[in-house]
């Protein structure tokens, strides 16, 4: 690994601010903005000029994990694969058919039942660029499916160790907060000392308010008197009125909430 390339879409200014020095962990970092989402295949094609001709790794922004990726990289080179997918028994899906370390089908396209899920991490060789049309919104899954039928070497490594969360899923988003707080889980790449920070220093929480379970209060939030928050996540600048009660809710930035709510995003 010698550099990072990040596709952005919504709120690109937040990425520009965070990566203002254009580096992460000492490695050069390039931001590529997608005004219109190109999906996984189109996103790879969009980054072609920055990724170059050497093998590269894709890592979905929807996941949070502490997987050791070295076995995936080693397998890619050892087998001489065109693509090597990180796979996992996630309990969310099982669309990938893996047989003897080879991916032979995805989503039953060739009649082979899947037995494992794609973990949203993969190693690629640069010929993939030739298979993705430019400036087109397209997933790389059908592209891999075509490639399988043409005899490509599509490998896979089942990686069930460590923690893995798909935080685009609401239940998983809440579950990762539970895991962090209950197990004091901290991925090795997180260097900040304040982890976890259950209540941001800039938040104002009335002494009579009750914060239960995996509740997290972001920066500049306000929580009023006698409010009860259980398994609820407050994004920055959210406000909770006095005597409100929220359970398993996600409150977005700058939202003001009053009353009783359960299992909703606000």
Secondary structure, 3 states (H helix, E strand, C coil): CCEEEEEECCCHHHHHHHCCCCEECCEEEEEEECCCCCHHHHHHHHCHHHHCCCCEEEECCCEEECCCCHHHHHHHHHHCCCEEEEEECCCCCCCEEEECCEEEEECCCCCCCCCEEEEEEEEECHHHHHHCCCCCCCCHHHHHHHHHHCCCCEEEEECCCCCEEECCCHHHHHHHHHHHHHHCCCCCCCCCCCCCCCECCCCEECCCCEEECCCEECCCCEECCCCEEECCEECCCCEECCCCEEECCEECCCCEECCEEECCEC
